Structures are given as structure tokens and as C-alpha cells.
């Protein structure tokens, strides 16, 4: 794991404001949403030689999974609402199946053992959840504990490129009714930066 650089992918640079520069670490702001995240991650991986990728930024936590101002690592990401409306398998030719899961690299997660960050499961959405009804559906359908708009895309792009990846999220809100979400961008950002700094020490 000593050869090559580490790529950090965020949606917008404000998520990682205050992160100190490190030799051998490149930070790119991919843009908001899964398409932008996947495209920019793929472009960066094609243009440079990276030994690891870290997707870092803010996210919402489902109630009882984490609190605003905490940071978590995400081991598995699901892509929400892809396939048939209402669920069920989408019939594709030649036995093809949709890929709606992506995973953090086990080796990178092992390097983070002992850090004070819980490991959670995430769901990637195109619309930020603003109702308790949708929050309950996502938690039930996908086993989600954390909600982001880019996690799946970055992890999946890295899987396709054969580059190990890890995801860090600073919690900026609770998923559900927006009026009761406790939205605090600054708290989520501070948590993401502190956790990223600690993880980069391990990588």
C-alpha cells in the first residue's frame, strides 16, 4: 500500500473546509449526485495512479444510527430506487442483473480498526429525504443507516477500476422530517474532516 497516491473525492470543497494538505493526497470535488460522482471518480482514476480512494463528506443519519456532529465509516452502499418501481427483480436479457450494491475495501476498513468511528450501511439517493415516511421506507428497504447522494457511485467506480476505496461521512442531519432534522452543515463538515485526517494517517 506504499506505492501511488491517495485520491479523496468529495461533492463540494466546502464539505472538507479546513482539511490540511498532505503529500501524496489529491482532493477532487466531483459535484453533487451519483452521475457527477461516478464520472469524476472514473476520470481521476483514468488520469492518475492511485492506490486508494476515500469518498468523504457530509451525510444524513437515520434515527438511532448516529448523531449530528459524529463521523462514521460506511462499509456497504445501496443505490436507492433503481429497477422496478415497488421492488422486485428487473428482467434483463442473457441473465444480466442490476448492480445496486457497492462495498468499501475490507483491507482499508481493517486499517481503520481502533479508530472511534462506527461502521454503518449507506443508501445513495437522488432526492434528499424530507419526510419520515420516506425515511422509514429507505431504512426498511435498504437496511440504511446513513444517506448520501454520492457514496454508491464512488465506491462502484472504484470497484470497476480495481482500486480499493473507503467512505467517510460526517453527520449533518437526521434523515426524515426536515424541520426536525437538526441540519448543521458545519458540524457535519468538522466531523468529516477530523475523521478523514485520522483515516489518512492510517493509509
C-alpha positions as CSV (number, residue, x, y, z in Angstrom):
1,X,0.0,0.0,0.0
2,X,3.0,2.4,-0.2
3,X,3.1,2.9,-4.0
4,X,1.0,5.6,-5.6
5,X,-1.2,8.4,-4.3
6,X,-4.5,8.6,-2.4
7,X,-7.5,10.2,-4.0
8,X,-10.1,11.9,-1.9
9,X,-13.4,12.6,-3.5
10,X,-16.0,14.9,-2.1
11,X,-19.1,16.5,-3.6
12,X,-18.2,20.1,-2.9
13,X,-15.0,21.5,-1.3
14,X,-16.9,23.2,1.5
15,X,-17.5,19.7,3.0
16,X,-13.8,19.4,3.7
17,X,-13.0,23.0,4.5
18,X,-10.0,23.1,6.9
19,X,-8.5,19.8,5.8
20,X,-4.8,20.2,5.8
21,X,-2.8,19.4,2.7
22,X,-0.8,16.2,2.7
23,X,1.9,15.0,0.4
24,X,0.6,12.2,-1.8
25,X,-3.0,13.1,-1.4
26,X,-5.2,14.6,-4.1
27,X,-8.6,16.1,-3.3
28,X,-11.2,16.5,-6.1
29,X,-14.7,18.0,-5.8
30,X,-16.8,15.8,-8.1
31,X,-20.1,17.7,-7.9
32,X,-23.4,16.7,-6.3
33,X,-25.2,13.5,-7.2
34,X,-24.3,10.0,-8.4
35,X,-23.7,10.8,-12.0
36,X,-21.2,13.6,-11.3
37,X,-19.5,11.5,-8.6
38,X,-19.1,8.4,-10.8
39,X,-17.9,10.4,-13.8
40,X,-15.3,12.5,-11.9
41,X,-14.1,9.5,-10.0
42,X,-13.6,7.5,-13.2
43,X,-11.9,10.4,-14.9
44,X,-9.5,10.9,-12.0
45,X,-8.7,7.2,-11.8
46,X,-8.0,7.1,-15.6
47,X,-5.7,10.1,-15.4
48,X,-3.6,9.1,-12.3
49,X,-2.1,6.3,-10.4
50,X,-3.9,5.9,-7.1
51,X,-3.5,3.1,-4.6
52,X,-6.6,4.0,-2.6
53,X,-9.7,6.3,-2.8
54,X,-11.6,7.9,0.1
55,X,-15.1,9.3,-0.5
56,X,-15.6,11.9,2.2
57,X,-18.3,14.4,3.0
58,X,-21.5,15.1,4.9
59,X,-24.5,12.8,5.1
60,X,-27.7,12.3,7.0
61,X,-28.1,9.6,9.6
62,X,-31.2,7.6,10.1
63,X,-32.5,8.0,13.6
64,X,-30.7,5.9,16.3
65,X,-27.9,5.2,13.8
66,X,-25.7,8.3,14.6
67,X,-26.0,11.8,15.9
68,X,-25.4,15.2,14.2
69,X,-21.7,16.0,14.5
70,X,-20.5,12.4,14.6
71,X,-18.5,10.7,11.9
72,X,-18.9,7.1,10.6
73,X,-17.3,4.8,8.1
74,X,-19.6,3.2,5.5
75,X,-19.0,-0.4,4.6
76,X,-21.8,-1.0,2.1
77,X,-23.8,1.3,-0.1
78,X,-27.1,0.6,-1.8
79,X,-28.4,2.6,-4.8
80,X,-32.0,3.6,-4.0
81,X,-34.9,3.3,-6.4
82,X,-33.2,1.5,-9.3
83,X,-35.1,-1.2,-11.1
84,X,-38.8,-1.8,-10.9
85,X,-41.0,0.7,-9.1
86,X,-42.2,-1.1,-6.0
87,X,-39.3,-3.6,-5.9
88,X,-38.8,-7.0,-7.4
89,X,-36.2,-8.2,-9.9
90,X,-36.0,-6.4,-13.3
91,X,-36.0,-8.9,-16.1
92,X,-32.9,-8.3,-18.3
93,X,-31.7,-10.3,-21.3
94,X,-29.0,-13.0,-21.1
95,X,-29.3,-13.3,-17.3
96,X,-28.0,-9.9,-16.6
97,X,-28.7,-8.3,-13.2
98,X,-28.7,-4.8,-12.0
99,X,-25.8,-3.9,-9.7
100,X,-27.2,-1.9,-6.8
101,X,-24.6,-2.6,-4.1
102,X,-21.0,-1.4,-3.7
103,X,-18.6,-2.1,-0.9
104,X,-15.7,-0.4,0.9
105,X,-12.5,-2.4,0.7
106,X,-12.0,-4.8,3.6
107,X,-8.3,-4.1,3.8
108,X,-8.8,-0.4,4.1
109,X,-11.5,-0.9,6.8
110,X,-9.1,-3.1,8.7
111,X,-6.5,-0.4,8.6
112,X,-9.0,1.9,10.4
113,X,-9.7,-0.6,13.2
114,X,-9.4,1.1,16.6
115,X,-10.5,4.5,15.3
116,X,-13.5,5.9,17.2
117,X,-15.9,5.6,14.2
118,X,-18.8,3.2,13.9
119,X,-19.1,1.3,10.7
120,X,-22.6,1.7,9.0
121,X,-24.5,0.8,5.9
122,X,-25.5,3.5,3.5
123,X,-28.1,4.3,0.8
124,X,-27.4,6.7,-2.1
125,X,-30.4,8.8,-3.2
126,X,-31.1,11.3,-5.9
127,X,-33.6,13.3,-3.7
128,X,-32.7,14.3,-0.1
129,X,-35.3,12.7,2.2
130,X,-37.6,15.3,3.8
131,X,-40.4,13.1,5.3
132,X,-40.5,10.5,8.0
133,X,-42.5,8.2,5.7
134,X,-39.7,8.1,3.1
135,X,-37.1,7.7,5.8
136,X,-38.9,4.6,7.1
137,X,-39.2,3.2,3.6
138,X,-35.5,3.6,2.9
139,X,-34.4,2.2,6.2
140,X,-36.7,-0.8,5.8
141,X,-36.0,-1.5,2.1
142,X,-32.2,-1.0,2.1
143,X,-31.2,-1.5,5.7
144,X,-29.9,2.0,5.6
145,X,-28.2,3.8,8.5
146,X,-26.7,6.7,6.5
147,X,-28.0,8.7,3.5
148,X,-25.8,10.4,0.9
149,X,-26.1,11.3,-2.8
150,X,-22.7,10.0,-4.0
151,X,-21.5,7.1,-1.8
152,X,-22.6,4.3,-4.1
153,X,-21.3,6.0,-7.2
154,X,-17.7,6.5,-5.9
155,X,-17.4,3.0,-4.4
156,X,-18.8,1.4,-7.6
157,X,-16.5,3.4,-9.9
158,X,-13.6,2.2,-7.8
159,X,-14.8,-1.4,-7.9
160,X,-14.9,-1.2,-11.7
161,X,-11.4,0.3,-11.8
162,X,-10.0,-2.3,-9.3
163,X,-8.9,0.4,-6.8
164,X,-9.6,-0.1,-3.1
165,X,-12.0,2.5,-1.7
166,X,-13.4,3.7,1.7
167,X,-16.2,6.0,2.6
168,X,-16.3,8.5,5.5
169,X,-19.4,10.6,6.4
170,X,-19.7,13.4,8.9
171,X,-23.4,13.6,10.0
172,X,-25.0,16.9,9.2
173,X,-28.7,15.9,9.9
174,X,-31.1,13.2,10.8
175,X,-33.0,11.7,7.9
176,X,-36.7,12.4,7.8
177,X,-38.9,15.5,8.5
178,X,-36.6,18.4,7.5
179,X,-38.0,20.6,10.2
180,X,-36.8,18.2,12.9
181,X,-33.6,17.1,11.1
182,X,-31.2,19.2,13.2
183,X,-29.5,20.3,9.9
184,X,-25.9,21.6,10.7
185,X,-23.6,21.6,7.7
186,X,-20.7,23.0,9.8
187,X,-20.9,20.2,12.3
188,X,-21.0,17.5,9.7
189,X,-18.1,19.1,7.9
190,X,-16.0,19.3,11.0
191,X,-16.7,15.6,11.8
192,X,-15.8,14.6,8.2
193,X,-12.6,16.5,8.2
194,X,-11.5,15.1,11.6
195,X,-12.3,11.5,10.6
196,X,-10.6,11.9,7.2
197,X,-7.5,13.2,8.8
198,X,-7.4,10.2,11.2
199,X,-8.0,7.8,8.4
200,X,-5.3,9.3,6.1
201,X,-2.8,8.7,9.0
202,X,-3.7,5.0,8.7
203,X,-3.4,4.9,4.9
